[in-house]
Amino acid sequence: MSKLHITQEALLQEITRFYLESHDFNGISVSQLAARFGVTPSDLIDQLTALIRRKLVSVVFGDIHPNPHIRAFPDELEESQIAKLSTPKLDHACAYPLSKHLEKVVDRRLYEEKPYTLSLALGTPQLEFRAFDISVLEYYRNDPRYYYDNDDIRGSISVRSEYYETDQMADSDQILLQTFGFCYDDDLNRAVAVFVRYLSDLSPEHQQIWKAKELEGTYHLHPDYYRNSILGEWGEGISIFDAFLEEMRIINQMAEAMGRPQFFRQVFQEGEKPREFGFMVRPTLKEFNDFVLLLDKMISDNINLDFFQNEVPYEREEIRRDGKVIVRPKGTLSIMDDWIHRKYRTDDWKPIEEMLETFRDIRKKRQKPAHAVNENVFDQKYFHEQRQLIIRAYQAVRTLRLMLGNHPRTKDVKIHEIIRDGKIWTY
């Protein structure tokens, strides 16, 4: 067939047919398109140029995102696409129909109850993300049939193997969300971010669940999630929660180097982090109090008295009103306080006093809800209060690690450069 007989409409029809009939809304390679019409790729340049100018077709060359067979991002400028048509990049390029055309030809009945699949069918780039109220994660976090992983930068959701393809779980609930991340508005209000490509893989029932939680407004991807998922680069830091656990592990290693028992009775290795030890998925007073309880258990309840080797009293005497002397056990924070002031020497006590005050304040916050009945209040302020609390808690354990790091026997304890350089994400 002569290229003069290949109309723009015929090209557009073939590009559209391939896109809608492909498994993942793929683009058709220009080489494959040319072969179907019995011409060479260069014979299609004029028609493709016209379709690009009419905003009916875009061409992806694989030089921005490595896979030209998916339209991952918004299109390059039209003139840039047109210029590349006359380069060797054409041999690896793929063509896609655009929303201006797809809005007219897509049968929406094929995508009933599947809003994100419909969005792709209508030409949305696959790595465009949507923002969701963070409470959408509750459904999966609280259901033991799902494997729910979340490091406060990225996460994933899948069905646990013992429930996969069993009658204990409806087929519609056996979903996989390969990756999700987090995003923020200009006030650092936290939301869940998911690329449309992965939302489209959810069952119709779960697409509806997520659609009901979708947020309007402008949100920005977490910088490290953007690096990992869009740029394909390693992240620059770790979440403050993971940094907190790493500080605990280093402190225990330092205790061992000092010839003492571990400072913390339990540290949490990879895969052992409590599900609730992360940013809250619902900003309620109850969830905030639950977080405070967990944090205190990980700190004051977790201090190993054997570390102090009876170098300070573990009990104190109190005189009752009747004059009788009674002996009471001292709390772990009091013992720690006494030990530090007896064993440690410094010209600047301010960081250490702030550390001790933070630990005591967490204990007080834990005790308060235990003695009062509080309404389960919903308020975005609890997100921000939790963030400030974990920042203080992290600074406190870091101070403890720096203090033990002054001991001559701890100089060879290795500290990861991310921790050493303070590359910690606090949001």
C-alpha positions in Angstrom: 0.0 0.0 0.0 1.4 3.4 -0.9 1.8 5.8 1.9 -0.3 8.3 0.0 -3.3 5.9 0.6 -2.8 5.7 4.3 -5.2 8.2 5.8 -4.8 9.8 9.2 -8.2 8.3 10.1 -7.0 4.8 9.3 -3.8 5.3 11.4 -5.8 6.7 14.3 -8.3 3.8 14.1 -5.5 1.2 14.2 -3.7 3.0 17.1 -6.9 3.2 19.0 -7.9 -0.5 18.4 -4.5 -1.7 19.6 -4.6 0.4 22.7 -8.1 -0.6 23.8 -7.7 -4.3 23.0 -4.2 -4.7 24.6 -3.9 -6.2 28.0 -2.5 -3.1 29.7 -3.5 -0.2 27.4 -0.2 -0.5 25.5 0.9 1.6 22.6 1.5 0.0 19.2 5.1 0.3 18.0 5.5 2.5 14.9 7.4 -0.4 13.3 4.4 -2.7 13.9 2.0 -0.1 12.7 4.0 0.4 9.5 4.1 -3.3 8.9 0.3 -3.6 9.2 0.1 -1.0 6.4 2.9 -2.5 4.3 5.2 0.5 4.5 8.3 1.6 6.4 8.1 3.7 9.7 9.5 6.7 7.9 6.5 6.6 5.5 4.2 7.4 8.5 6.0 10.5 9.7 3.8 13.0 7.8 0.5 11.4 9.1 1.8 11.0 12.7 3.0 14.6 12.6 -0.5 15.8 11.6 -2.2 13.6 14.3 0.2 14.9 17.0 -0.7 18.5 15.9 -4.4 17.7 16.1 -3.9 16.4 19.7 -5.3 13.0 18.7 -2.1 10.9 19.0 1.1 11.0 21.0 4.3 9.2 20.4 6.5 7.8 23.2 10.2 7.1 22.4 11.4 5.3 25.5 14.0 7.9 26.3 12.2 9.4 29.3 10.6 6.3 30.7 12.5 3.2 29.6 9.4 1.3 28.4 7.8 2.9 25.4 5.0 0.3 25.4 3.3 2.1 28.3 2.4 5.8 28.4 3.8 6.4 31.8 3.9 10.2 32.0 2.2 13.2 30.4 3.4 13.7 26.9 6.4 15.7 25.7 5.7 19.0 23.9 4.3 18.4 20.5 7.3 20.0 18.7 9.7 17.7 20.6 7.7 14.6 19.6 7.6 15.7 16.0 11.4 16.4 15.9 12.2 12.9 17.2 10.1 11.3 14.4 12.9 12.1 12.1 15.6 10.4 14.2 16.6 6.8 14.8 14.4 6.9 17.9 11.4 6.3 15.7 12.4 2.6 15.4 11.6 2.1 19.1 8.7 4.5 19.4 5.1 3.6 20.2 1.9 5.5 19.3 -1.0 6.2 21.6 -4.5 7.7 21.1 -5.3 10.7 23.3 -8.2 11.7 25.5 -9.6 14.1 22.9 -10.3 11.1 20.6 -10.9 8.4 23.3 -13.6 10.4 25.0 -15.7 10.0 21.8 -15.1 6.3 21.1 -14.7 4.5 24.4 -17.7 2.4 25.4 -18.0 3.3 29.1 -20.3 0.3 29.7 -17.3 -2.0 29.5 -15.8 -0.3 32.6 -18.8 -0.1 34.9 -17.8 -0.1 38.6 -14.1 0.2 37.4 -13.4 4.0 37.5 -9.6 3.6 37.4 -9.7 1.2 34.5 -12.0 3.6 32.7 -9.5 6.4 33.5 -6.7 4.5 31.6 -9.1 3.7 28.8 -9.7 7.4 28.4 -6.0 8.1 28.1 -4.7 8.9 31.6 -0.9 8.3 31.9 -0.3 5.1 33.8 2.0 6.7 36.4 -0.3 9.6 37.2 -1.2 9.2 40.8 -4.4 9.8 42.8 -4.5 11.0 46.5 -6.7 9.2 49.1 -7.7 9.8 52.6 -5.2 7.8 54.7 -8.0 5.9 56.5 -8.5 3.8 53.3 -5.5 1.7 54.6 -7.5 0.6 57.7 -9.5 -1.9 55.7 -6.3 -3.8 54.9 -4.2 -3.1 57.9 -6.8 -4.4 60.3 -7.7 -7.5 58.2 -5.3 -10.4 59.1 -6.0 -12.0 55.7 -3.9 -9.3 54.0 -0.2 -8.9 54.1 0.2 -5.2 54.7 3.6 -3.7 54.5 4.3 0.0 55.1 7.5 1.8 55.9 5.9 5.3 56.0 7.4 6.1 52.6 6.0 3.2 50.5 4.0 0.0 51.0 2.2 -2.9 49.4 -0.9 -5.0 50.0 -1.5 -8.6 49.1 -3.5 -11.6 50.2 -1.7 -13.9 52.5 -0.9 -17.3 50.9 -3.1 -19.3 53.3 -6.2 -17.3 52.1 -5.3 -17.1 48.4 -7.9 -18.8 46.2 -9.7 -20.3 49.2 -13.4 -20.1 50.1 -12.4 -18.2 53.2 -12.1 -15.1 51.1 -14.3 -13.8 48.3 -12.6 -13.6 44.9 -13.4 -9.9 44.7 -11.3 -9.4 47.9 -8.3 -11.3 46.7 -6.5 -8.2 45.4 -2.9 -7.1 45.0 -1.8 -3.5 45.3 1.8 -3.8 44.1 2.8 -0.4 45.5 1.4 2.6 47.2 3.2 5.6 48.7 2.4 8.8 50.5 1.8 12.4 49.5 1.2 15.7 51.2 -0.6 19.0 50.6 1.0 22.3 51.3 0.2 22.1 55.0 1.9 18.6 55.3 -1.4 16.9 55.7 -0.7 13.3 54.8 -2.5 11.2 52.2 -2.1 7.9 50.3 -0.7 8.0 46.8 -1.4 5.3 44.2 -0.6 5.3 40.5 -3.6 4.8 38.3 -1.9 1.8 36.7 -2.1 -0.2 40.0 -5.6 1.1 40.9 -6.8 -0.4 37.6 -5.7 -3.8 38.7 -8.0 -3.8 41.7 -11.3 -5.7 41.5 -14.4 -3.5 40.8 -15.4 -3.8 44.4 -12.1 -2.4 45.7 -11.9 0.2 43.0 -15.1 1.5 44.4 -13.7 1.4 48.0 -10.7 3.6 46.9 -12.9 5.9 44.8 -15.0 6.7 47.8 -11.8 7.9 49.6 -10.3 9.9 46.8 -9.2 13.4 47.7 -9.4 16.6 45.6 -6.7 19.3 45.7 -3.0 19.5 45.1 -0.8 16.8 46.6 3.0 16.2 46.2 4.6 12.7 46.3 6.9 11.9 49.1 10.4 12.8 47.7 11.9 9.3 48.2 8.8 7.6 46.8 9.2 9.8 43.8 12.8 8.8 43.5 12.1 5.1 43.8 9.0 4.9 41.6 9.4 7.6 39.0 13.2 8.1 38.7 14.2 4.5 39.5 16.7 5.8 42.0 17.6 4.8 45.6 15.9 6.8 48.3 18.0 9.4 50.2 16.8 8.6 53.7 14.6 6.4 55.9 11.5 7.2 57.9 11.8 8.5 61.4 10.1 5.3 62.7 12.7 3.1 61.1 15.5 5.4 62.3 14.1 5.1 65.9 14.4 1.3 65.7 17.9 1.6 64.2 19.0 3.8 67.1 17.7 1.2 69.5 19.7 -1.5 67.8 22.9 0.6 67.9 22.4 1.4 71.6 22.2 -2.4 72.3 25.4 -3.0 70.3 27.1 -0.2 72.3 25.9 -1.8 75.6 27.5 -5.1 74.5 30.7 -3.3 73.5 30.8 -1.8 77.0 30.6 -5.3 78.5 27.1 -4.8 79.8 23.7 -6.5 79.2 21.5 -5.0 76.4 20.0 -1.6 77.3 16.6 -2.5 75.6 15.1 -5.9 76.4 13.7 -6.1 72.9 14.7 -4.5 69.6 12.7 -5.0 66.4 14.5 -6.6 63.5 13.4 -6.3 59.9 9.8 -7.6 59.6 9.2 -7.4 63.4 8.1 -3.7 63.5 4.6 -3.4 65.1 2.0 -2.5 62.5 0.9 0.5 64.6 4.4 1.9 64.8 4.1 4.4 62.0 2.1 7.4 61.1 -1.6 6.9 62.0 -4.1 5.9 59.4 -6.9 7.7 61.1 -6.5 11.0 63.1 -8.5 10.2 66.2 -7.7 10.7 69.9 -8.0 6.9 70.4 -5.4 6.1 67.8 -3.1 8.8 69.1 -3.4 7.4 72.6 -2.8 3.9 71.3 0.4 5.2 69.7 1.5 6.8 72.9 0.9 3.5 74.7 3.0 1.6 72.2 5.8 4.2 72.2 6.0 4.0 76.0 6.1 0.2 76.0 9.0 0.4 73.5 10.9 2.9 75.7 10.3 2.8 79.5 8.8 -0.6 79.7 11.5 -1.9 77.5 14.5 -0.8 79.5 16.6 -3.7 80.8 17.5 -3.1 84.5 20.3 -5.5 84.2 22.2 -2.9 82.1 22.7 -0.8 85.2 24.2 -3.7 87.1 22.9 -2.5 90.5 25.2 0.6 90.4 22.3 2.7 91.6 19.5 1.8 94.0 16.5 0.1 92.4 14.2 1.0 95.4 13.5 4.1 97.4 12.3 4.6 100.9 9.1 6.6 101.7 7.9 7.8 105.1 4.2 7.5 105.6 2.2 9.9 107.7 2.2 7.6 110.6 6.0 7.6 110.5 6.5 4.1 109.1 9.1 3.7 106.4 8.1 1.7 103.4 10.2 0.6 100.4 8.9 1.0 96.9 10.5 -0.1 93.6 11.8 2.8 91.4 10.6 3.1 87.8 13.0 2.4 85.0 13.2 6.1 84.0 14.2 7.0 87.6 16.8 4.4 87.7 18.1 5.5 84.3 18.1 9.1 85.5 20.1 8.2 88.6 22.6 6.1 86.7 23.3 8.8 84.1 23.9 11.5 86.8 26.2 9.2 88.7 28.2 7.8 85.8 28.2 10.5 83.1 30.3 13.6 82.9 29.6 16.5 80.7 29.7 20.3 80.6 26.4 20.5 78.8 23.5 18.7 80.5 20.8 20.3 78.4 20.4 17.6 75.7 20.4 14.9 78.4 17.8 16.7 80.5 15.6 17.1 77.4 16.0 13.4 76.6 14.9 12.4 80.1 12.0 15.0 80.0 10.8 13.5 76.7 10.8 10.0 78.1 8.9 11.2 81.2 6.4 13.1 79.1 5.6 10.0 77.0 5.0 8.1 80.2 2.7 10.9 81.5 0.8 10.9 78.2 0.3 7.2 78.4 -1.0 7.4 82.0 -3.5 10.2 81.3 -6.0 8.2 79.1 -5.8 5.3 81.5 -7.5 7.4 84.2 -10.1 9.2 82.1 -12.9 8.4 79.7 -12.4 10.4 76.5 -14.6 10.7 73.5 -13.0 9.2 70.4 -12.5 12.6 68.7 -11.6 12.8 65.0 -9.3 15.8 64.3 -6.5 16.3 61.8 -4.4 17.9 64.6 -3.6 14.4 65.9 -1.5 13.7 62.7 0.6 16.8 63.6 0.8 16.0 67.3 2.0 12.5 66.5 4.6 13.8 64.2 6.0 16.2 66.8 6.0 13.4 69.4 7.9 10.9 67.3 10.4 13.7 66.4 11.0 14.3 70.1 11.2 10.6 70.8 13.7 10.1 68.1 15.9 13.0 69.2 15.8 11.4 72.7 17.0 8.0 71.7 19.6 9.6 69.4 20.9 11.6 72.4 21.2 8.3 74.4 23.1 6.8 71.6 25.5 9.8 71.3 26.0 9.7 75.1 27.0 6.0 75.1 29.1 6.7 72.0 31.5 8.7 74.2 32.5 5.5 76.0 35.9 4.4 74.9 34.8 0.8 74.1 32.0 1.9 71.7 34.2 3.6 69.1 34.2 0.6 66.8 30.4 0.2 66.8 29.3 0.8 63.2 26.7 3.4 62.5 25.0 3.5 59.1 25.7 6.7 57.2 22.0 7.5 56.9 21.8 7.6 60.7 25.2 9.3 61.1 24.3 12.0 58.6 20.7 12.5 59.9 19.0 11.6 56.6 15.7 11.0 58.3 12.3 11.7 56.9 9.9 13.3 59.4 6.9 13.3 57.2 
